[in-house]
């Protein structure tokens, strides 16, 4: 009996080691490229040209960040993206709540049909060309609404939110109805306060998707004054040159090479969402797990 227990303990330890090794490898795969970008953005011109930069900066140099923060168009693009992300997140959450809550009611006629349509959109879509033609016919080209309206509701997030609402004891809502509360009043005063974990989680999902999105802006926005930060960053990285920041001559005078400037631009565009993430991370497990499994 003792030998069997010891064997089981050894198997458990072996699996713990394997799991820790896999997690460590995954962590390094995610972390090392990020550290490399940070190091390049903080390294000197000579170190970057000689490929001497790995995961630690060589010859500390902040000129690339000075150029980024001195560029008015880059700062304007950042401010526009922050406002766009806030507006998109608020509108998307309102629309998701308004769609998910009625779908929890058994008395809603056609509830199964509506859910079928919602799930259908997760697997099938019209494609890029129909989407572009629709946005064009709506007159939303070169309009920030083109970055909000088409992706206003995520079917995946909607299903998670609906499942979470269904996990709330129906007795609470029934008590509110007996006291004369309306559906809207019950939603605002009872359901939403109990749903803070999933609301915070889905808000972050919407915010991150909008912050990182550039494909829709690439297709729908041609006015440089309306470029979100990710589209500017995309141009800088793809062109492999100093774009919308300074002339090539100016970069040479300040001892900044394009690689260093690109790395600084990436950090400039990534840092804001990295600052927000830790504040909402604690809601992730409870929000997703409760929203994924009906209790």
C-alpha positions, 0 to 999 in steps of 0.5 A, a space after each residue: 500500500 505504501 509503495 502504491 502511494 509513493 508511486 502515485 506521489 512520484 507520478 504527481 511530482 513528474 507531472 508537476 515538473 512537466 506542467 511547470 516546464 511547459 508554462 515556463 517555455 510558454 512564458 519565455 516565448 511571450 516575454 523574450 520578444 517583448 524584452 527584445 523590443 524594449 531593449 532595442 528602443 533603449 539602446 544606442 545607434 551603434 549597438 542596434 546596427 551591430 546587432 549587439 542588442 539581445 534582451 538587455 539594452 546596450 548603451 542606453 539611449 532615450 532619443 527614440 522616445 524623445 522623437 516619438 513624444 515630440 511628434 504632434 501627429 503621433 500624440 494626436 493619434 494616441 488621443 484619438 485611439 484612447 477616445 475611440 476605445 472608450 466609446 467603442 467599449 461603452 457602446 459595445 457593452 450597452 448593446 451586449 447587455 441590451 441583447 443578452 438580458 432579454 435572451 435569458 427570458 423564457 417568455 421571449 418569443 423566438 428566443 431559440 431562433 435569435 440564439 441560432 442566428 447569433 451563433 451562426 455569425 460566429 462561424 459564417 460571415 459575408 466576407 471582406 468585400 461585402 463588409 466594405 461595400 456595406 460600410 461604403 453604402 452607409 457613408 461611413 468611409 473616412 468616418 470613425 463610426 466605421 471602426 465602431 458600428 460593424 463590430 459593435 457586438 461580439 457573438 462570443 461575448 454576448 453568449 458569455 454575458 447571457 450565460 452569466 445572467 442566467 446563473 443569477 437566481 431567478 428568485 431575486 428578479 421575481 422578488 423585485 417584480 413582486 415589489 413593482 420593479 420593471 425589467 429595466 429597473 431590475 436589470 440596473 439595480 439587481 442584475 448589473 451590480 451582481 455581474 461586475 466580474 463578467 462586465 469588467 472582463 468583457 469590457 477589457 475584451 472589447 477594449 483590447 480588440 479595438 485598441 489592437 485593431 488596424 485592419 478595419 482602419 486600413 480598409 475604411 480610413 484614408 484620412 491621415 488625421 483619423 488614423 488610430 495608433 495601431 494603423 500608424 504603427 503598422 505603417 512604421 513597421 511595414 515601411 521599415 523607415 521613419 514615417 510620420 515622425 521625422 525625416 530620415 536626415 533628422 533621425 541621423 542627426 539625433 543618432 536614431 536608426 529606424 529600428 530603434 524608432 520602430 521599437 519605441 513606437 511599438 512600446 508607445 502604442 502598447 504601454 497604455 493597454 498594458 497599464 489597464 490590464 492588471 487592474 482588470 485581470 483579477 476579474 478574468 477567472 471569475 468572469 469567464 468561468 461563471 459566464 461559461 458554465 451555468 450554475 
